[in-house]
Amino acid sequence: LVPTEEILIPVGEVKPITLKARNLPQPQSGQRGYECVLNIQGAVHRVPALRFNSSSVQCQNSSYQYDGMDISNLAVDFAVVWNGNFIIDNPQDLKVHLYKCAAQRESCGLCLKADHKFECGWCSDERRCTLHQHCPSTSSPWLDWSSHNVKCSNPQITEVSLQLPKEKG
């Protein structure tokens, strides 16, 4: 496998994973084809893959999950395997990054501070951080970092912490 841009997959979304490679073998008659093997929190997921040519392979449409809302972005080890047990080299140790917009982003402000690459936004109607396609298009807007003059509505102060200077002595 050769380096590629970061592989980002939102949890629960059905997506293929397209990878660049060099010298991918063409399975011969009687040999098994390609598959992608992902290790997600100790569970192994096998997904059929399609070799387009000697330099491109695609893990077929699949959706992925991981447990917990305390992790917003999980780097997952994966391998491309052909004929059942031949692992395609991954010298750059490429990983698949699974992510949840809502994890650790319970407020509009935290949601809008999410890294832009995740394409998360605040769904005002449902008061949650999500992908645009999961926010029902009603009168209330979906806010993301690219919206001009974005203002989160109804902020709540949940804690005040008074910090006094240390006494010199």
Backbone bond lengths (Angstrom), bond angles and torsions (degrees), N, CA, C in turn:
res aa  C-N    CA-C-N  psi(-1)  N-CA   C-N-CA  omega(-1)  CA-C   N-CA-C  phi
1 L - - - 1.460 - - 1.518 108.48 -
2 V 1.314 115.90 144.90 1.462 120.08 178.88 1.525 108.92 -111.75
3 P 1.346 116.56 155.65 1.473 119.85 -177.44 1.521 111.60 -55.08
4 T 1.292 114.58 145.91 1.457 121.89 179.70 1.517 106.94 -144.05
5 E 1.329 116.69 173.33 1.459 117.74 176.11 1.526 108.33 -65.02
6 E 1.308 115.97 163.22 1.454 121.30 -178.24 1.529 110.40 -54.97
7 I 1.321 116.63 137.61 1.459 121.60 -179.57 1.526 107.63 -95.82
8 L 1.333 116.09 106.86 1.463 122.37 -176.30 1.524 109.67 -111.85
9 I 1.325 116.58 125.55 1.462 121.46 -179.88 1.528 108.84 -130.24
10 P 1.345 117.72 117.29 1.462 118.72 174.88 1.531 110.16 -69.57
11 V 1.319 116.59 137.63 1.462 121.87 179.45 1.530 109.71 -57.88
12 G 1.324 115.86 134.48 1.459 121.28 176.73 1.516 115.23 85.28
13 E 1.328 117.83 -10.94 1.468 120.86 179.33 1.528 109.56 -86.94
14 V 1.321 117.07 134.35 1.461 121.16 177.56 1.525 108.11 -82.81
15 K 1.341 116.08 115.82 1.465 120.89 -177.33 1.520 110.39 -146.37
16 P 1.331 116.25 149.17 1.460 119.14 169.82 1.533 109.22 -86.36
17 I 1.318 116.41 163.07 1.466 121.53 174.72 1.522 106.15 -121.72
18 T 1.331 117.39 114.08 1.458 121.38 -179.11 1.522 109.24 -100.59
19 L 1.323 115.86 130.36 1.462 121.68 -175.31 1.518 110.68 -124.76
20 K 1.332 114.67 146.68 1.460 120.70 174.97 1.528 107.71 -97.89
21 A 1.325 114.92 146.69 1.461 119.56 -178.02 1.522 109.13 -150.65
22 R 1.325 115.26 -178.81 1.463 120.73 173.65 1.525 108.26 -131.82
23 N 1.312 116.02 138.04 1.465 122.10 172.69 1.526 114.07 56.68
24 L 1.323 116.63 44.81 1.467 119.15 176.69 1.524 108.80 -68.71
25 P 1.318 118.10 126.50 1.465 119.61 179.94 1.527 111.82 -65.83
26 Q 1.310 115.40 146.52 1.470 121.55 175.26 1.526 107.15 -89.95
27 P 1.345 117.83 115.78 1.470 118.23 178.69 1.532 110.80 -58.29
28 Q 1.317 115.08 137.07 1.462 121.30 -179.86 1.524 109.41 -93.43
29 S 1.307 115.62 170.46 1.462 121.46 179.16 1.532 109.40 -54.61
30 G 1.319 115.55 131.96 1.463 120.13 179.50 1.520 113.85 89.89
31 Q 1.329 117.13 -12.71 1.467 119.67 178.22 1.520 109.86 -92.50
32 R 1.321 114.88 151.40 1.456 119.16 175.27 1.520 108.83 -79.02
33 G 1.329 115.38 153.90 1.464 120.30 -178.83 1.517 112.21 -80.63
34 Y 1.315 114.89 -147.18 1.461 122.23 -175.89 1.519 111.30 -99.38
35 E 1.328 114.75 154.13 1.459 121.07 169.89 1.522 108.75 -150.42
36 C 1.315 114.73 154.83 1.459 121.16 175.41 1.522 107.06 -103.38
37 V 1.308 115.45 136.04 1.457 121.25 -179.03 1.524 107.56 -119.86
38 L 1.324 116.07 116.38 1.466 121.66 -179.79 1.520 109.25 -112.08
39 N 1.320 115.75 138.03 1.458 121.31 177.28 1.524 107.31 -107.93
40 I 1.340 116.03 102.42 1.466 121.24 -176.59 1.519 108.65 -109.51
41 Q 1.313 115.84 108.66 1.468 122.58 179.76 1.527 111.49 50.51
42 G 1.323 115.94 42.76 1.460 120.60 176.11 1.521 115.00 88.40
43 A 1.323 117.77 -10.28 1.470 121.17 178.42 1.529 109.07 -98.85
44 V 1.322 116.24 132.42 1.463 121.16 -178.33 1.529 109.83 -91.95
45 H 1.328 115.91 127.93 1.468 122.30 178.41 1.523 108.23 -117.11
46 R 1.323 115.77 124.80 1.463 120.94 178.92 1.527 108.78 -108.19
47 V 1.319 115.47 128.27 1.465 121.46 -177.73 1.529 107.94 -126.48
48 P 1.332 118.52 128.21 1.467 119.68 177.26 1.530 110.67 -57.65
49 A 1.321 115.42 145.51 1.467 120.45 179.52 1.524 109.07 -128.50
50 L 1.308 114.76 155.92 1.458 121.77 -177.70 1.521 108.87 -120.47
51 R 1.329 116.37 126.05 1.466 121.18 175.76 1.521 106.87 -87.12
52 F 1.343 116.28 117.25 1.467 120.01 178.43 1.519 110.49 -79.71
53 N 1.333 115.25 -44.48 1.461 122.07 178.99 1.528 107.10 -161.81
54 S 1.306 117.94 -169.10 1.470 120.03 -175.18 1.525 113.03 -69.35
55 S 1.345 117.38 -8.08 1.470 118.80 -177.18 1.527 113.84 -126.19
56 S 1.330 117.90 13.35 1.462 119.22 -178.89 1.530 111.01 -151.36
57 V 1.333 114.63 134.02 1.461 121.03 177.48 1.526 107.51 -139.59
58 Q 1.334 116.22 147.03 1.464 119.56 -178.07 1.524 110.30 -131.29
59 C 1.343 114.76 124.00 1.462 120.56 170.72 1.524 105.18 -72.35
60 Q 1.313 116.80 127.36 1.460 120.86 -173.13 1.527 112.49 -67.22
61 N 1.331 115.17 166.77 1.464 121.56 -178.76 1.522 111.23 -49.88
62 S 1.304 115.53 126.37 1.458 121.09 176.83 1.514 107.56 -158.14
63 S 1.328 116.20 160.12 1.462 119.16 173.50 1.520 107.64 -117.70
64 Y 1.311 116.08 152.99 1.456 121.96 -174.53 1.519 109.45 -128.69
65 Q 1.322 115.47 151.02 1.463 122.06 -179.98 1.520 108.88 -133.01
66 Y 1.309 116.47 156.05 1.462 120.82 164.95 1.512 108.03 -143.58
67 D 1.326 115.04 157.54 1.462 121.19 -174.36 1.516 111.51 -83.15
68 G 1.323 115.06 145.94 1.456 121.04 170.36 1.510 114.17 96.12
69 M 1.334 114.02 149.29 1.466 121.33 175.60 1.528 110.58 -108.97
70 D 1.332 116.79 10.39 1.460 120.02 179.16 1.525 111.73 -92.24
71 I 1.337 117.10 -4.09 1.465 121.64 178.63 1.525 107.59 -120.69
72 S 1.337 116.84 119.59 1.464 118.67 -179.40 1.529 112.18 -89.59
73 N 1.346 116.82 -23.40 1.458 121.22 -176.00 1.522 107.69 -144.96
74 L 1.334 116.74 118.40 1.462 121.63 -176.84 1.521 109.74 -115.90
75 A 1.338 116.72 117.98 1.464 121.62 176.12 1.528 108.09 -80.73
76 V 1.327 116.11 124.91 1.462 121.78 -173.30 1.525 110.07 -115.65
77 D 1.331 115.92 130.73 1.461 120.68 173.81 1.520 109.02 -72.00
78 F 1.322 115.42 141.45 1.461 118.57 176.19 1.518 109.87 -147.81
79 A 1.323 114.74 162.14 1.457 120.67 177.67 1.522 108.04 -140.66
80 V 1.320 114.83 151.24 1.460 120.75 171.13 1.528 105.58 -104.95
81 V 1.331 115.21 126.19 1.460 121.52 -174.70 1.526 108.45 -121.82
82 W 1.326 116.72 142.01 1.460 118.41 173.60 1.527 109.21 -128.60
83 N 1.314 115.07 151.79 1.458 123.67 -178.38 1.533 111.90 54.29
84 G 1.332 115.05 35.40 1.459 119.56 172.62 1.506 116.70 87.83
85 N 1.352 117.91 -39.72 1.464 117.31 -174.40 1.524 115.68 -145.97
86 F 1.320 118.51 7.18 1.465 119.85 177.77 1.526 109.08 -94.15
87 I 1.320 116.05 113.93 1.468 120.89 -176.42 1.526 109.49 -88.17
88 I 1.322 116.14 128.69 1.465 121.66 175.56 1.528 107.83 -73.97
89 D 1.320 116.28 132.37 1.474 120.78 -178.37 1.519 111.37 -56.31
90 N 1.330 115.22 140.75 1.466 122.92 177.49 1.529 107.26 -131.56
91 P 1.356 116.57 67.75 1.471 119.40 -172.76 1.524 114.20 -62.69
92 Q 1.313 118.23 -25.92 1.471 120.52 179.84 1.527 111.35 -86.73
93 D 1.325 117.18 1.07 1.467 122.38 -178.08 1.529 110.73 51.88
94 L 1.343 115.19 49.27 1.462 120.16 177.91 1.518 109.53 -59.31
95 K 1.321 116.08 143.82 1.460 121.53 178.85 1.522 108.84 -127.79
96 V 1.323 115.42 157.36 1.457 121.94 171.35 1.521 106.07 -97.11
97 H 1.328 116.62 131.53 1.466 120.85 179.28 1.523 109.00 -104.08
98 L 1.337 115.65 109.01 1.461 121.31 174.59 1.518 107.50 -89.04
99 Y 1.324 116.96 143.16 1.463 117.96 -179.99 1.517 112.14 -146.61
100 K 1.337 113.65 156.70 1.466 122.73 176.61 1.518 107.39 -124.57
101 C 1.319 116.58 119.74 1.471 119.78 178.46 1.526 111.01 -58.61
102 A 1.330 117.22 -41.15 1.464 120.84 -172.85 1.529 113.49 -75.61
103 A 1.323 118.10 -19.79 1.461 120.41 -175.60 1.526 110.89 -66.59
104 Q 1.303 116.86 123.13 1.464 125.01 178.82 1.532 112.78 62.15
105 R 1.325 116.40 21.92 1.468 120.60 178.95 1.524 108.52 -134.26
106 E 1.340 115.77 66.17 1.460 120.94 -173.77 1.520 112.94 -79.56
107 S 1.331 117.41 -13.98 1.464 119.84 -177.96 1.524 110.03 -119.93
108 C 1.315 114.59 163.18 1.463 120.83 177.96 1.529 110.43 -58.74
109 G 1.328 116.44 -45.44 1.465 120.21 -178.54 1.518 112.64 -60.86
110 L 1.338 116.94 -44.73 1.467 120.35 178.35 1.523 110.63 -65.31
111 C 1.316 116.72 -37.43 1.461 121.15 179.82 1.531 110.59 -62.73
112 L 1.323 116.24 -46.26 1.469 119.75 -176.94 1.522 112.13 -70.93
113 K 1.340 117.06 -14.97 1.463 120.22 176.83 1.527 112.01 -87.93
114 A 1.331 117.54 -3.22 1.472 120.54 178.21 1.527 108.82 -62.10
115 D 1.312 116.17 147.53 1.462 120.99 178.02 1.531 109.16 -54.09
116 H 1.320 116.07 134.45 1.472 122.03 -176.39 1.525 112.74 -57.30
117 K 1.332 117.01 -30.33 1.467 120.14 -176.14 1.530 112.84 -61.10
118 F 1.352 117.08 -21.35 1.462 119.87 -178.39 1.531 112.60 -82.14
119 E 1.324 118.00 -15.40 1.470 123.07 178.34 1.531 112.49 58.57
120 C 1.321 115.87 37.12 1.465 121.29 177.32 1.526 109.30 -86.83
121 G 1.312 115.95 154.81 1.457 121.04 176.19 1.515 109.92 -152.72
122 W 1.325 115.68 167.74 1.457 121.64 -177.69 1.518 109.51 -94.29
123 C 1.328 116.23 121.28 1.460 122.06 176.77 1.526 106.60 -90.06
124 S 1.322 116.24 103.83 1.468 121.53 -173.30 1.523 112.44 -60.44
125 D 1.328 117.35 -42.72 1.470 121.10 -179.02 1.523 112.03 -58.69
126 E 1.321 115.41 -44.80 1.461 119.73 -174.22 1.523 112.75 -96.35
127 R 1.325 116.28 -3.61 1.466 122.35 179.17 1.531 111.47 51.34
128 R 1.341 114.07 53.11 1.461 118.54 177.74 1.520 110.38 -151.24
129 C 1.311 114.52 157.28 1.459 122.49 178.80 1.528 107.62 -87.82
130 T 1.329 116.20 127.95 1.462 119.38 -174.57 1.526 110.66 -158.35
131 L 1.312 116.18 175.35 1.460 121.52 171.28 1.527 108.28 -77.80
132 H 1.317 116.61 152.63 1.462 121.53 -176.31 1.526 112.36 -55.13
133 Q 1.335 116.77 -42.08 1.468 119.40 -176.03 1.527 113.19 -67.53
134 H 1.338 118.08 -11.70 1.466 120.68 178.88 1.520 112.46 -100.97
135 C 1.320 116.71 8.16 1.460 121.16 178.22 1.528 107.21 -106.72
136 P 1.343 117.52 115.19 1.464 118.72 -178.76 1.528 110.70 -59.79
137 S 1.310 115.88 132.51 1.471 119.44 -176.72 1.527 109.49 -80.37
138 T 1.316 114.90 88.01 1.463 120.57 176.81 1.523 107.69 -116.50
139 S 1.300 116.28 -157.42 1.463 119.51 -175.45 1.530 112.76 -67.41
140 S 1.330 118.03 -31.66 1.465 119.91 -179.17 1.516 110.61 -81.32
141 P 1.309 116.80 142.76 1.467 119.98 -174.06 1.526 113.48 -82.56
142 W 1.318 113.29 164.13 1.458 122.99 167.72 1.519 104.74 -101.31
143 L 1.311 117.36 121.71 1.463 121.32 -176.57 1.517 109.76 -103.01
144 D 1.316 116.47 133.01 1.460 119.23 171.82 1.517 108.61 -135.05
145 W 1.323 116.02 174.80 1.464 121.56 -174.27 1.525 112.77 -59.89
146 S 1.350 117.53 -24.12 1.467 119.28 -176.85 1.528 112.58 -87.13
147 S 1.339 117.03 -10.64 1.468 119.42 177.80 1.524 108.32 -65.09
148 H 1.321 117.01 134.42 1.461 120.28 -178.70 1.525 110.21 -74.88
149 N 1.331 114.93 140.71 1.471 121.35 178.82 1.527 112.29 50.91
150 V 1.321 116.08 45.12 1.461 120.68 -179.80 1.517 109.72 -65.13
151 K 1.305 115.58 131.52 1.460 120.66 174.83 1.519 107.35 -134.34
152 C 1.316 114.90 124.76 1.458 119.54 174.76 1.519 107.30 -74.99
153 S 1.329 116.67 135.19 1.463 119.57 -179.19 1.524 110.86 -89.06
154 N 1.324 114.58 153.59 1.462 122.85 175.28 1.526 114.64 51.64
155 P 1.340 117.57 55.22 1.469 117.25 176.66 1.524 109.55 -65.33
156 Q 1.318 116.84 149.90 1.456 121.89 179.09 1.517 108.94 -122.35
157 I 1.320 116.08 131.31 1.460 120.60 174.40 1.520 105.95 -88.67
158 T 1.315 115.92 118.10 1.461 119.87 -175.92 1.523 112.64 -104.08
159 E 1.327 116.63 -13.04 1.458 118.77 -178.15 1.516 109.38 -159.78
160 V 1.333 115.98 141.29 1.458 121.66 173.16 1.516 106.41 -122.17
161 S 1.306 115.98 127.77 1.458 120.47 -178.82 1.521 108.39 -119.89
162 L 1.318 116.65 118.58 1.455 121.91 -178.54 1.516 108.74 -92.62
163 Q 1.310 116.41 124.78 1.458 119.91 179.87 1.515 108.29 -121.26
164 L 1.318 115.37 114.14 1.458 121.69 179.90 1.516 109.29 -93.98
165 P 1.339 116.44 150.87 1.467 117.96 177.03 1.526 109.84 -67.21
166 K 1.320 115.63 149.74 1.460 120.14 178.85 1.524 109.34 -70.51
167 E 1.310 115.47 140.75 1.466 119.85 178.69 1.513 109.36 -73.13
168 K 1.327 114.42 139.87 1.462 118.84 176.01 1.519 107.33 -89.56
169 G 1.285 116.96 140.95 1.429 114.99 -178.57 1.441 113.20 -166.07
